[in-house]
Amino acid sequence: MFVDLDGTLIQTDLLHEAILALLWRSPGKMLGLLPELRRGRAAFKRAVSRHITPDLAALPYRTDVLDFVRSRRDQGGKIILATASDAEWAVRISEELGLFDHILASDGVRNCKGPEKLAQIREHCRQEGATRFDYIGDSLSDLPVWREAEGVYLAGPSPAMLRRVAREVTPTAILGTHQAPWAALARALRPHQWVKNLLVFVPLVASQGWGEPRLIFAAFVCLLCFCLCASAVYLLNDLVDLQSDRRHPVKQHRPLASGALPVWSGPVFAAGLLGIAVALSMLFLPPLTALWLVLYFGGNCLYSLVIKRVAMLDVLTLAALYTSRLFAGASAVEVEVSEWLAAFSMFLFTSLAFAKRYAELDRLLRSQQEVARGRGYRAADISLVESAGLANGYIAVLVLALYLNSPAAKSLYRQTWSLWLVCIVLMYWIGRIWLKAKRGELTEDPLVFALRDRASLWLGLVLVVLVGAAIVGIPK
């Protein structure tokens, strides 16, 4: 039995992963390898393989294919890895799995794909005196091999590919199921995280300008731009964290890490989403909003690449990124963000960022680990994170209380007594978030958690009523 590698044994392509990894680590070196393409794909693969090797132990293997190959091996069958990937990678994967009796792979001269793979399989069968063979593959380039194989096995084919193959050969069995790439892309965009971008509406609400259709339209366009930009950031962040995500018990199921979404699609879709967001902002919004959008994207990229590994600076950056949504929303509706609102936002979101870090460190302690992978924190830092987070949360409430006693608040709202009740509600909610974190029940971003937490939703409704009462001027 001959078994393909890329897309068959693993749900990814080693060459694509290596190119992206090398571009990230050393862009100049990657560009310097491009002339090797003139010598052919095999030469290019060999040149790339000499500079980088993907994390083979953490690759997204197809369990259905692995189980089937193991069962055939247990029955005494000979198993050969036949792949277009470079031989250096193929040898390491063979050593990692311990399943293969021989390897056929690209060697720097011959690209072991399509007709060339069939020629090598024929030669190997001739040397072994074999008259029949089976083959497991996943792409139309495997058709030449399937035409001569006795056992035709397809790994997770799409319905369209299955129909195409069935016109020429009769499949023996289908291993695994096909995952629709559009469904995987939808998950990778994380639309449930878009709720954070509702912050762009805060300046419109705070300035009480919701009665003007032009401003409402601008706020909605700003929301759409930030949602597209945020999804572009998530895609790039998942590419940066690809290897660490694959070793994480939960994050390994993310579309890019699991192979449900090809790694090459990450940069393509990220660039497309960002381009659409910037174009919309330039067409319908003031120039300053487009600048805020670019700054938000750049700040997120800097955070993903460098800052998230620097303790304390990471939470301040997260709070600043949240606050930047307020300034972008304000620029869209052409109002100013007051110092009160900016300070309140920074303290509140710093507290929530610390809560997220606390939850991560708590899980680290429970798993008896000392250092957070890819972060700048150690398990021993948890008490400092807790105290800093709680302090920032209650300082945010203090800022709100000071604002309510200022001339600015008294001139904007007809009465402020209900807003003092907002302070009490916020004190309770912040304390509740930290209580959940302390108990190990905060398993995701605090804002996303709040959307799924019934008590938080009820508290949000109470806040809306209290703010509404302050605007319309209900007497005591």
Buried (B, 14 or more C-beta within 10 A) or exposed (E): BBBBBBBBBBBBBBBBBBBBBBBBEEEEEBEEBEEBEEEBBBBBBBBBBEBBBBEBEBBBBBEBBBEBBEEBBEEEEBBBBBBBBBBBBBBBBBEEBEBBEBBBBBBBEBBBBBEBBBBBBEEBBEEEEEEEBBBBBBBEBBBBBBEBBEBBBBBBBBEEBEEEBEEEBEBBEBBBEBBEBEEBBBBBBBEEBBBBBBBBBBBBBBBEBEEEEEBBBBBBBBBBBBBBBBBBBBBBBBBBBBBBBBEBEEBBBBBBBBBBBBBBBBBEBBEEBBEBBBEBBBEBBBEBBBBBBBBBBEBBBEBBEEBBBEBBBBBBBBBBBBBBBBBBBBBBBBBEBBEBBBBBBBBBBBBBBBBBBBBBBBBBEEEEEEEBEEBBBBBEBBEBBBEBBBBBBBBBBBBBBEBBEEEEBEEBBEBBBBBBBBBEBBBEBBEBBBEBBBEEEBEBBBBBBBBEBEEBEEBBEBBEEBBEBBBEEBEE
